[in-house]
Amino acid sequence: MMKFRRITTLLVISILLVLSMFSVVSTKAQEEVPYEISGDTVRVTIGNVDISITARTAISSISIGGVQVVSAVGFGVFAPGWRWIGGTWYYGEVLEPPTVEEIPGGIRVRTHARFPPESEQYFEFIGIYTIYSTGMIMANYTITAYENVDTQGVLFYVQWPISTFKGSSLYIAYGGTISSVNLPEEFKSQTLSSGSYSVAYASTKYGDLVVILLSPPSIGYDLDDARAWGGDVFELKGTIISGTLTKGTTYKMSLVIYPHSKGSEFTNMIVSAFSGLGAAKTTLETLKKSKPRTPGGAKLLSQCEREVELAYKAFSQGDIEGTYTHAKKALELAQAIKYTERRQRIIFFVIIPNIIGLILMLLVVKTILSKVKSES
């Protein structure tokens, strides 16, 4: 147990050090998010970032300064035997036209489509894209089998244009480690990397793109060079559904996509803020289980819980600065709780009992002396 506590303490201190390395960059922007609906596509512009969302339930393009950094974010479906059916960024039957709702600090786009019955892959897709004036996109997907279906796999795709990213590196974060994968100028092999990821990001001279999985918190992946079959993208893809599904089976997925041109330091802050948020939540849960036994510790725990709530609220609104600040504060409070608990436990359970014992001893001695004096 003591070893676990030491490891936890070292982990919290390490994350605090990482968070403190980055200066706070303001992410506040104008409240309005301009958009237009053209046919089955919603086009959104935030500064120099252009986002296109198709009614078939996918992001079909993201550009920074006119340079494409995303070719697609969506779902691709294979029938049994790895027979390709299509991807939601270009294939599907639109069930409802896309809608846009204005919300404080951004807009919310809703799409609803399905793979048609003739595909024999009976999947229905609903996408909810919350796009904030900061540029952050929070995507929530619901996939439902509208009939019984046998599928080889429904895969989640992020397609990175080769023309933009060749010669750079894709960074993959999972389980507390970050690895880099070279994206070659020329074709070398189909699969460049495989494993699991929670966060993927890349930086170029045009801008940066960050993808953060929220639920599930990670998936297995293959990173393929599509030039192997004549394509023009690097495909980061992972299977999320496979096998036989009964009618009504539902799967949900949520993630954050953050395109920006604020530099690699801001990208590092996004990743650090997200890591700090996760660490703050985990640390809070651990502290609540241990239940601080002193008044000072209990008070600090309440403050820590409030900071975690504020960090999640900031994150849900696309406020990286707020997430960073509140997550860092929560981790600092967690350290303070441990220090306060140790100090006050010493006071309550060592010093005060010793003082009481000393007083009692003095009273006994005084009584004895008084008795001896009276007898003499």
N, C-alpha and C positions, 0 to 999 in steps of 0.2 A: 504493500500500500504506500509506504514512504517513497519507494522508487517511482511509483506511478505519479505521486504528487510532485516529485522533483522534475520528472519529464514534462508534466503538464505546466509547471511553473516556467521551465526553460522554453517551452513552446510559446507560451503567452508573451514572455519577454522578447523572444525572437520576432514574433509578429509585430509587437510594439515598435521594435527597432526598425523593421522594414517600413511600417507605416510612417514613422517619423522621418524617413529619408526623403520623402516626397513633399515638396512645398504644396500648400493647398491652392488649387487652381479653380477659379470661379467657373461654375457651369451654368449660371443663371442666364437666361436669354429671354427674348420677347415671348409673350404668352401665346400669340397667334401662330398657328401652324398652317400655312397656305396649302391647299390641295385642290385637285380637280378630278372629276370622274369622267373618263372618256371611254365609252363602250363598256367593256368588262374589266377595265383597269382603273385603279385609283393611283394618281400620281401626287406625291407629296414632296414639297421643297422646304428644306430648313437650311438657310445660309447657302453654302456651296454643296450641300448634300441633296441628292435626288433619289427618291425611293419609289419603286413601282410595285404595286400589289395586284395580282390577278385574281379575278373572281373565282378561279378554279382552286383557290386556297394555296397560295405560295407568294413569296417575294420573288418577282421575276427579274429584278435588277436593282442594284444600288450603285450610284456613281458619286464620286467626290471630285468636284471641280471639272466635271465632264468626263472623268476617267472611271470606267467601270471597275468596282472592287468586289461586286457580287454578281454572279450570273444567275444564281437561283438559291433559294432556301425553301425547301418543301419536301414532299414525299414521293418516292418512286416505288412502283409495285411490280413484283415478279410473280407470275403464275407458277404452279408446280413445274419443275424441270428447268427453273431459271429462265422462263420465257418472259421477256420484257414486255410489259403492258404500256407503261408510260409514266411520266412525272407530272405532278400537279401544277408545275410552272407552265405547262403547255397543253396538257391533256385533261379531259373531264367534261362532265355535263353540269352546267351552272344551274342550281336549283333556285337561287334567289339572287337578284342583282346586289352588288356590293353596297353597303351603307356606311355613312360616315357620321359620327356623333362628336360634337365638340364638347370637350371636358376641360376643367381647369388646367391650364398649362399644356394642352395638347389636343389630340383627337383620338377617336377610337374607330377603327375600321373593322367591319364584319363581313366575312365571306362564307358562302355555303354552296358546296358542290359535291359531286359523287362521280365515281367511275360508272359508266353506263352498264346496264344489264348484259349487253353483248360482250363485254370484256370478261365476264364470269368472275370478276374480282369485285365483290359487292361491298365496296367501302364508300362511306359518306364522310365528308370532311367539313368541319366548321373551324374557321380561323378568326380569332379576335386579336387585332394588332393595336396596341396602345402606343402611340407615337408622341413623345414629349418634345417640347420646344428646345430641350437640351440636345436632341438628336437621338436619344436612346429609344429603342424599339423593344417593347415587351410583347412577345408573341405567345398566345395560348391556343393550343389546338385540341380538338376533340375528334377522334376517328371512331366511327361506329360501323359495325357490320350490319347492313340492312337486310341481308339474307344469310343463311348458312353459307360458309365459304371455306374452301381449301386454298391456302396461299403459300407460296414459297417464302415470301417475305415482303413486308412493308418497310422500306428503308428511309431513314431521315438523311437528307442531303444538304450540304453546304458546298456550293460550287464557286471556286476561286478562279477568275480568268487567268489563263496562262500568260497572256500578253502583259498583264499588270504585275503578276507575282513571280514570274520566272527570274531566277537568280537571287531571290530573297529566301527567307526562312519562315516556316510556319511553326509557332510555338504551341506545344500541347501541355496542358496542366492537368495532373491527376494525382490524387493521394498525397498532396504536399510536395510533389516534385514537378519540375518544368523541364521538358526536353525540346530540342529544336530539330526540325526536319528541313533539310535543304530542298528547295523547289528548283530543279535543274533548268538551265537555259535550253538544253537539248534533251530529247527523249532518251532515257537510259533503261528504265524498267517500268512495268505497269504499277506495281505496288511499292510505294515509297516508304510506308510505315503502317503499323497496325498496333492495336492495343486498346486502351480505354481512355476517355477524356471527359473532363468536366468543363474546361475552358480551352478555347483555341483562338489564337490571335496572330496577326501579321502586320508588319509596318513596311510601307513603301514611301517613296518620295512624294507620292500623290496624297497619301493619307493612310490611316490605320483602320483595321476592322477587328472587332472583338466579339466573340460568340461565347456566351455563358449559359450552361444548362442549369435549369432550376429544378425541374421535375420531369423525368428522373434526374438525380444529381449527376449522373454519369452514364455513358453508354459505350459499348465496344465499337471500334471503328476500323475501317481500312481507308488509307489515303492513297488514291489511285491517280495516275497520270493518264488522262483520257486520250492522249495522243496515241495510245496503244490501239485504239479503234477509230482513229480519225477525229477525235474530239478536240476541244480547245480550252479545257478547264482542268484544274486539279480538283478531284472529288473527295471530299471528306464525308464518308457515309457510314451508317451503322444500322443494323436490323433492330427494329423495335417491336414488330409483330411477326409471328410465323405460325404455321400449322393450321389446324382446323378450328374455326371459330363458329359459334352458334349465333343466330340472329339476335341482335341487340347488344352483343359484346361491345364494350366501349373502352377506348384507351385515350388517356389525356397526356399532353406534353406541353411544357412551358419553358421558355428560354428568353434570354436577352441578346439583342444584336445592337452593337454600338459602333457605327461608322463615324469617323471624325478626322479632322486635319489639325489637331492640337499637339501632335508630336508624340514620340514614343514614351516620354515621361508621363503624359496624361494616360496613355494606355497602361503603363505600369501602375499608375494610381488606381485605375479602374479595377485591375486584377487584385491589387493589394486591398482595396476597399471591400471587394467581394470576399477575399480570404479572411480579412479582419471581421467581417460580418458573420461569417460561418464560425470563426473561432470564438467570437463574443457569445454567440448563441450556445455553442457547446459548453463553454466555460460557465455561462449562467445556469444551464441545466445541471451541471456538476455541483455548483455551489448550492443550488436549491435542494438538491438531494442530500447534501451534507448538513443543511439547515444551520446557519450561523447561530451560536448559542449566546452571543453577547449583544447588548443593545446597540453598540456601535457597529458591529458586523451586520445586524439586521437592517439598520438604517442604510448602510452602504449598499446592501443587496437590493433594497427597494430602488435606490438611485441607479444601480447598474441595470436593473430590469427596465427602468424607464428609458435609459440610453439605448438599449437594444431595440425597444419598441420604436424609438425615434429614428434609429438607423434603418430599420426595415421600412418605415414610412417614407423616409427620404429615398431609399432604393426603389421603392414602388413608384415614386414620382420622377424617376430619372435624375435625381439629384446626387451625383457622385460626391460632390463636396460635402454635403450633409451626411451621406453614408460614411464617408471617410472620418469625419469629425466625431460622429456619435459612436461608431465602432471603436475608434481609438480611445474615447473617453470611457466606454464600457470596460475595455480591457484594463485600463488604468485603475478603474474602480475595483475590478476583480483582484488586482494585485493588492490594493489597499485593504480589501476585505480580509485577505489572508494575513496581512501584517497586523491589522486591528484585532483579529481573532486571537492571534498569538499573544499580542501585548495585553489585551483585556483578560484573556484566560489566565495569564500569569498574575494579573492584578486580582482577579476574582477567586482563582483557585489556589494560588500560592501565597501571594503577598498578604491579602486580606485575612485568609485563615491563619497565617503565621502571626499577624498583628493581634488577631483575636486570641490566639493561643498565648501570646506574650502577655496580653492584658489579663487574661485569666490567671496566668502564672503569677503575675505581680499581685493580683488580688488575693491569691492564695497565700503568697509570702506575707502580704500586709496583714492578712487575718491571723496568720501564725505569729507574726511579730507582736500584734496587738494582744493576742492571747498570752504570750510569754510575758509581755510587759505588765499585763493586769495581774498575773499570778505572782509576779515578783513584788 
